[in-house]
Amino acid sequence: MDSTNKHIALISVHGDPAIEIGKEEAGGQNVYVRHVGEALAQLGWHVDMFTRKASTEDPVIVEHGPHCRTIRLKGGPEAFVPRDNIFGYAGEFLEELLKFQEQEGIHYSLVHTNYWISSWVGMQWKKRQSIPQVHTYHSLGAVKYKSIEAIPRIANTRLEVEKTVLETAERIVATSPQEQEHMRSLVSSKGNIDIIPCGTDIRRFGAINCLEARQQLGLSPDDKIVFYVGRFDKRKGIETLVRAVGRSQLRGNANLKLVIGGGSRPGESDGMERDRIEGIVAELGMTDFTIFPGRISDELLPAYYTAADICVVPSHYEPFGLVAIEAMACGTPVVASDVGGLQFTVVSEETGLLAPPKDEVAFAEAIDRILSNPDWRNQLSQGARNRVEEKFSWDGVAYQLSELYTQLIQKPAKVLAQASA
């Protein structure tokens, strides 16, 4: 394929690929888009990643390397906007994207959209230009709305958009068999779905050993460390983790440490949830052995994973669970909710343990099983690293996506050739 056909657009309206992970609304999707973009560029694609400009201080264009950049477009105010409120600005975002494309004189051969808001942008783009669309959901409204009490007003719009993109995109990328099953059972029986998992950087995660990591972070070699990292969001199940550790048989052990990492902004949803969690920690008398390091930098994140005895992912639902494979890449066993993509990433009894979501008793038992048996914990550690090496490297993910893109880009040419024969 010549280079003129290798310009592709990745759209992630609310998940800025260039943002520091751990900020409000910054999580697995941002990591996915950024690393997929960079790995695709290494394979020879020219990758433009489009996102919404959410701060006046952020540069419009961030160059990540040769042929890979993030482009921030106007879509509403240049300020933080909760994701449920962003859809109203999607039309403006589309117009800015088309304006950028015209100014740059680029013909994009394919668009890969991420999350439902971006899928709408991609579908509208297809109405203006002939461009194949690949879509990754990252989260399904049909699943999410089952697990929350307050259904947002945008729900019906989201469900309709998610159904339409499944039925009209050239290909949907499910990140796990469980996510594919949810699409079929809850969204639509129509549409083309491939399973290509998320990935992780197996060179960066797993580069140091536990003792080195603990020295770097000022933690004792004898500590028993239970680790969580992610957004402060009720759906992430942090309360379940806190109450589970409060029930742990090791509760009276002076070496027990609970580390809850992630960013927060005072007065916003993330900050309010952190305040609530800190209140529960205090109420349970756990303040003296619970650490809130705040936002963890990309540089320090591998050390935190590696220093931990266990990483806990207590989410009410996860379509994939990127934190789980990052921890596993560092050789850290994972205790996770038995839901969604976590059932695919974590192999219970081999790379960690699965427990029913919101079940603090089951999580306490799982945590205790691993912490009380160091030899078995070491076996789980090796199993975790092996699974990631085999299944979840970014290079492998990008290669599978590259093959899919090439197939879809060449398909129209083949159809035309057959029609003229």
Summary of the structure (lengths in Angstrom):
residues: 421
radius of gyration: 21.7
end to end distance: 22.1
largest distance: 78.4
contacts: 1484
relative contact order: 0.12
helix: 47%
strand: 17%
